[in-house]
Amino acid sequence: MENLRILRRRMKLTQDELADKLGISRAALSHYEMGRNEMNYDLLIRVAEFFDVSVDVLLDRESESDLFDNARVARPEILDIYDRLSRSAQDRLLHFARGMISGQEQ
């Protein structure tokens, strides 16, 4: 699962950090990345949702260029940043984002 490693590194996560977020051991994650073990269905879905990519991306059924063209891997990072903001900064960010959406609908 080379794309799993690419996604993890693109998010600037260590194996320990990603394993913790997924509730698995670092060794298990390492084995998935190296293709030694295969993820069960439930974990595959959780990882795809975490990175906001298709299961095909995780199973390396899409090329690396497709991965970088199509994956929206920034979502977890955006959520993490949002959670670190003060309540007032969160309100300002939401107001700004809603304004951007309104502008796109016109």
TAMO-V231161 format. One record per residue. N is the residue number from 1. D_FIRST is the distance of its C-alpha to the first C-alpha in Angstrom with 1 decimal. Layout:
N	D_FIRST
N	D_FIRST
This chain:
1	0.0
2	3.8
3	5.4
4	5.5
5	7.1
6	9.1
7	10.3
8	11.3
9	13.1
10	14.6
11	16.0
12	17.3
13	16.2
14	16.0
15	13.8
16	17.1
17	17.8
18	14.7
19	14.9
20	18.6
21	18.1
22	16.0
23	18.3
24	16.1
25	16.5
26	15.0
27	14.4
28	12.5
29	10.2
30	9.9
31	9.2
32	6.3
33	4.9
34	6.4
35	5.5
36	9.1
37	9.4
38	8.6
39	9.8
40	13.3
41	14.4
42	16.1
43	13.4
44	11.1
45	14.2
46	15.0
47	11.9
48	12.3
49	15.9
50	15.6
51	13.9
52	16.0
53	13.6
54	13.2
55	11.0
56	10.5
57	9.0
58	6.3
59	6.0
60	6.1
61	9.7
62	11.2
63	11.7
64	11.4
65	15.1
66	14.8
67	12.5
68	15.3
69	18.0
70	17.2
71	15.4
72	18.0
73	16.3
74	19.7
75	20.9
76	20.0
77	21.6
78	24.6
79	25.1
80	25.1
81	27.6
82	29.7
83	29.9
84	31.2
85	34.0
86	37.5
87	38.7
88	40.8
89	38.0
90	35.8
91	38.8
92	39.2
93	35.5
94	35.7
95	39.0
96	37.5
97	34.5
98	36.8
99	39.0
100	36.1
101	35.3
102	39.0
103	39.2
104	36.4
105	38.2
106	41.4
